[in-house]
Amino acid sequence: RRLLAGHAAAWPCGDAEQRSHPLESVLRPVALNPWDVALCISGTIISCENAIVVVVIFYTPAFRAPMFLLIGSLATADLLAGLGLILHFAFIYFMPSEAISLLTVGLLVTSFTASVSSLLAITIDRYLSLYNALTYYSERTVTRTYIMLILTWGASVCYGLLPVMGWNCLKAPSACSVVKPLAKSHLLILSVSFFTVLAAMLQLYVQICRIVCRHAQQIAVQRHFPASSPDAATRKGIATLALVLGTFASCWLPFAIYCLLGDYSSPALYTYATLLPATYNSMINPVIYAFRNQEIQKVLWAACCGCCSSTMPFRSRSPSDV
């Protein structure tokens, strides 16, 4: 009985009747949890989508601009998140152990942190492409992009290594968060970081909307059009920005809020119900940031059915066009 208690490092956690203990399968079979199946299916879809984006960007020499590097970073992070969900499911039911549990949770923390950070980097790049339009296509932009990528993945790897290096709750169940084996304090830092990123993205998108509206008014004045109402392209751009930010917030906000309010005694049902929509963000990201891009569409069409030549010249586009 003491051995079972010591091995109760489930992910996520909750009341005894409502949670599954993956590591207990060392001693007895674990009943298949439908929520774990849903997360595994979500991870499979995420992996397939983002693998396509990663392969297209990696094998297309024309996709070396800063904009595509950031999209590739986002796709790589989401790909790792999808693989992490699949591995987590496999290890729970086939190879349960504390060490593997820490590794899979560390991978998920790293990948989801990198995904959210890459979204912030893309937002910064979009803002700078409008604010510094005349100097955006310069060597400084490339350097800045590499710095953002290094900071993004460096911070993400550090966050992911924390539970592996000992900052976990395996030896102190009362210190656990709603996601075992992450400590409550660790998940608190991740949640606060998310709200900081969300606030920064909101501020940047507000500034982007202001710049777009100001540019539209200037163009309207030059062409002797009424400047009182934005044109269709401006309205479409603002609607797209609202869709991007709204999708990100609606996917992650419930889980981030629950991480702040819940603890180790919270029902696992609530953890699953908020975590599953959060994974949908990684499923939607390729559609918003990659598959809507005309250059990526051309490569995909060429690879699938040869409808257009893969050597077709690409039109240089700014990140604000994507």
Order of alpha helices (4+ residues) and beta strands (2+ residues): alpha-alpha-alpha-alpha-alpha-alpha-alpha-alpha-alpha
